[in-house]
Amino acid sequence: MIDFQSRAFEIATAVRDGKISATEALRVSLARIEAANPALNAFTAVTSERARARASAIDQARDEGKPLGPLAGVPFAVKNLFDVAGLATLAGSKINRDHAPAKADAALVQRLEAAGAVLVGALNMGEYAYDFTGENVHYGPSRNPHDPTCMSGGSSGGSGTAVASGMVPLALGSDTNGSIRVPSSLCGLFGLKPTFGRLSRHGSFPFVADLDHLGPMARSVADLALSYDAMQGPDENDAWCAQKLSEPVTAKIDTGIDGLRIAVADGYFADQGDPEVHEAVAAFARALHTDRRVTIPEAGRGRAAAYVITTVEGANLHRERLKTRANDFDPAVRDRFLAGLMLPSDWLVQAHRFRRWYQARVAELFREVDIILAPATPRAAPKLGQVMMTLNGVEMPVRANLGLFTQPISAIGLPVVAAPYADRAGKLPIGVQIIAAPWKEELALRVARRLESIGIAASKAV
Amino acid sequence: MSQEFDAEAFLDATAAAMALTIDPAWRPAVLDNLIRSRQIAQAVLNFPLPDEVEPASVFKP
């Protein structure tokens, strides 16, 4: 039986086994979108016609005895900064509505569809991805399915909303400073931000070339692994994409965690944030039988470096639009970009030099441990429209600080699985970052899978 | 940050050099962002680095 709660791997198995058709799996997804999207605002476009043709082709292939892909019949949707043939790539903006429709799908959309998945639409996001809230002045906020008066988190907010409400079992997001991990935490999902350069960004609207990552969000670790495997591999069209062959993880996620050295990040990651986020980290550590702690050196400065690189390079990307169409930006985005456009070049170069230093120090740390646990967000979802929040007695802006714990990690491109803490007893979700050394996605996924298999990490559509 | 930062003067000079128009209605928010960005950047700028530490961007021809 397939319903809106079904995971991607369950749908793919049922379709391959002939228990349901891809067309039926699509019908379940489209019905859920129709029922839930008006109140939750996850989608900016539903590509139902294209999806029906795709699902029908999969069903026909099965009827003809042809082999089906690992994601056969799995409906998925993408943050609207991914190119979808025939749609203008909005990247959450009003300005990009004037762009010509994309001629082809983004590389990762092509790869997921080649594995049998079925694209059902494009998802809401914070304007130009400069956001941690999931709010959008042009298209309205993507709402948190666990409490629609609360933020989904951003900037992949629609991705969080769509998966957490069961509209789709799988969505793609982007993560420059935390935009996969923040909505995964606030919406109670598993999210994978792979190593920088692992997945091709070809055919996606950029934000910060030095920091942009793409990745999946889902309700099970197996779904992350299946989709990640389908998307791996080099792509000469993305100059920053590593020329690495695919390193499949799906068959390895259940191989356990024996011998893995796991530690909790202290210092910067323990000294701030609501007590409940540290309770989640502590629960994960207990379940993994570790009391080891490590200090990620100069994490706060790592975050500062990412901030400078983001604001300067992001502003540069938009410089012509800031000169000619400034009134068409979300004011909160525009005013940060205008400031970023004016910062001295010396600051940018120094931030990149600091990043090199910081990367080397953290690499030393990974000689002692394999996995580092840290909170994903400093708190559960704030209310929509909430501008300020208080952490440890200090009042600070919500928009910039939801990424407090994610930013120092993506600053140096480390792979991370965000995993939702299961034991929330009716409270809003909270996620934990499971951080590994570069190119060690497999280890983070194995730890996440262990936590999921013993029930301490769990995600359910609501 | 011992030196005083004249954000107004910085904005006027830089915007002029870049032929950038800052609408008066946006000016306070842009100034706030300049001041905040400068505060955050200090964490990087105040940290001494050895000469051999190169920028993290790599270009492979």
Contacts between the chains, C-beta under 8 A, distances in Angstrom:
chain1	res1	chain2	res2	distance
A	210	B	56	7.2
A	210	B	57	6.1
A	298	B	47	7.3
A	300	B	43	6.3
A	301	B	43	4.7
A	301	B	44	5.8
A	301	B	47	5.7
A	304	B	40	4.9
A	304	B	41	6.6
A	304	B	42	8.0
A	304	B	43	3.8
A	304	B	44	5.0
A	305	B	44	5.1
A	307	B	37	7.4
A	307	B	40	5.0
A	307	B	41	7.8
A	308	B	37	7.2
A	308	B	40	6.9
A	308	B	41	5.2
A	308	B	44	6.2
A	311	B	37	5.9
A	322	B	20	7.4
A	323	B	19	7.5
A	323	B	20	6.6
A	323	B	21	7.3
A	326	B	21	7.6
A	326	B	23	7.1
A	326	B	26	7.6
A	331	B	26	7.0
A	331	B	29	7.0
A	334	B	26	6.9
A	335	B	26	5.6
A	335	B	29	3.9
A	335	B	30	5.1
A	335	B	32	7.7
A	335	B	33	5.5
A	336	B	33	5.1
A	338	B	20	7.2
A	338	B	22	6.4
A	338	B	26	6.9
A	338	B	30	4.8
A	338	B	33	7.4
A	339	B	30	5.3
A	339	B	33	3.5
A	339	B	34	4.6
A	339	B	36	8.0
A	339	B	37	5.5
A	340	B	33	7.7
A	340	B	37	6.9
A	341	B	18	6.9
A	341	B	20	6.7
A	342	B	10	7.4
A	342	B	11	6.9
A	342	B	14	4.2
A	342	B	15	6.7
A	342	B	18	6.9
A	342	B	20	7.3
A	342	B	34	6.8
A	343	B	34	7.9
A	343	B	37	6.0
A	343	B	41	7.2
A	347	B	41	4.9
A	347	B	44	7.2
A	347	B	45	6.6
A	349	B	55	5.8
A	350	B	44	5.5
A	350	B	45	5.8
A	350	B	49	7.7
A	351	B	41	7.5
A	351	B	44	5.1
A	352	B	55	3.7
A	352	B	56	4.7
A	352	B	57	5.8
A	353	B	49	5.5
A	353	B	53	5.1
A	353	B	54	6.7
A	353	B	55	5.2
A	353	B	56	7.4
A	354	B	44	4.8
A	354	B	47	6.2
A	354	B	49	6.5
A	354	B	53	8.0
A	355	B	55	7.9
A	355	B	56	4.1
A	356	B	53	5.3
A	356	B	54	5.9
A	356	B	55	6.5
A	356	B	56	4.5
A	357	B	49	5.7
A	357	B	50	7.9
A	357	B	53	5.0
A	359	B	56	6.7
